[in-house]
Amino acid sequence: MDARTRFAFLALILTQAAHSVEEYVFRLYDVFAPARFVSGLVSDNHAAGFVVFNAALVLFGLWCYAARVRPGRRSARGWIWLWVFIEFGNGVGHTVLAVERGAYFPGAVTAPVLLALSTFLALRMTWLQRRGGPTT
């Protein structure tokens, strides 16, 4: 795995951390039923459930980086693609909801960064694979 791809992946995970903070501060779990549902699976206190779920998500992303992507494990490519799909969908979803509302929606500020980084990683991974470069 080359340094540019590793750095972009770490940036994606750190952006997800910032995105989670934005969602928490603006109480996504109060305005978006799926977030309320997931938070409720963790705790009756939706704010606490939201924090626990998102902390676990970010910690999982950091584990993917530290244990798979950074050392260039064979599975790194699959983990990167998983996160590309998750974060591209996340970025699109928040952007569409904000546009649909015609106003701010929790997570909409960091969503374009998730979109940009996930798109960059998808293009980078595709380019590396086509050129036969270091994709693992």
N, C-alpha and C positions, 0 to 999 in steps of 0.2 A: 504494500500500500504506500503510495507516494505521500510526501509531506503535505502537499496542497489539499489532497482529498481528506487526509486525517484532520487537518486544521478546519476544513469546511464542516466535517462531521461534528467536531467538538463545538464549533460555533452554532450549529443547528441545535445541539442539545442545550447549550447555554441560553440560546434564544427561547427554547421551550421553557426553561426555568423562568426567564423574564415574562414570558407569555402567561405562565401559570400565576405569577405574582399579579400581573395586570388583571387576570380573570378573577382572582380572589379579592383584590382591592375593590373592584367594581361589581362584586357579588354575582358572578355568572350563575352560581348555584341557585340564586333567587329568581333569575329571569329566563332561564333556559331549562326546560323540563328534563332533557337527557342528563345534564350536569347535576340536577337535583336528584335524579334517580340514582346515578352512580355514587354521589355523595352519601345518599341514604343507605346504600348497601354497606358502607363502611361505618356509619354512625348515624344516630338519630339527630345529632347536631350537624346540619348540612355544612356549615362553615368548617367544622373540624374534619368531617369526612372528606370534604374537598381538599383540604390541606394534606391529609394523609394520602389520598389517592394521587394527587399531583406530585407530592414528595417522592412517592414510590416510582412514579413514571420517570421523573428526572433522575433518580438514583439508578434506575434500570438503564437509562440512556448513558449515564456516566460509566456504569459497568460495561456496557457494550463498547464504549470508547476505550476504557482502560484495559479490558481483558480480551477484546477481539479486534478492534480496529487499529489502535495504536501499535500493538505488536505484530499486526499483519497476519493474523490467523486465517486459516482457510475459510472460515465461516464469516469473515469480515464483510465480504461482498453482500451476503444475504442480509446481515444486520443493517448495513447501510441502506439497502433497498427497502427493507421493512420501515425504517425511519423516514425515508424519502416519501413513501406512500402515506404514512401516518401524518407527517407534517404538511405535506402538500394538501391533503384533505382538510386538515385543521385550518390552514391558511385560507383555502378557498371558502370553507364553511363560514368562518368569521367575516370574511369580506362580503360574501353574498348576504349574510344576515344584516350587516351594517347598511349595505346598499338598499336592500329590501325595506328596511326601516326608514331610510333617509336620515339616519342619525347614528350616533356612536352606539356600538354594541360591545360589551366587554370582550376584550381580546383583539379588537380591530386595529389597534395601534401596532402591535407586534406581528399581526398576521402577514403583512406584506414581506416582512423579513423572513418569516417561515417559508413563504412562497418562493422568495428569491433564493434562499439557501437550498431548499429541497430541489428546485429546478436546476440550480448550478450542479448539485451533486448528481442528479439524474443524467445531466449532459456529460459531466465529467466521467461517471462510471461507464456510460455508453461509449464515449470517446476512447477511454483506456481499453475497454474490451475490444473495440474495433481495431485499434492499433496494435493489439497484442501486448500491451504494456502491463505494468504491475497492478493487477486488480485484486490480488489477494496478498 
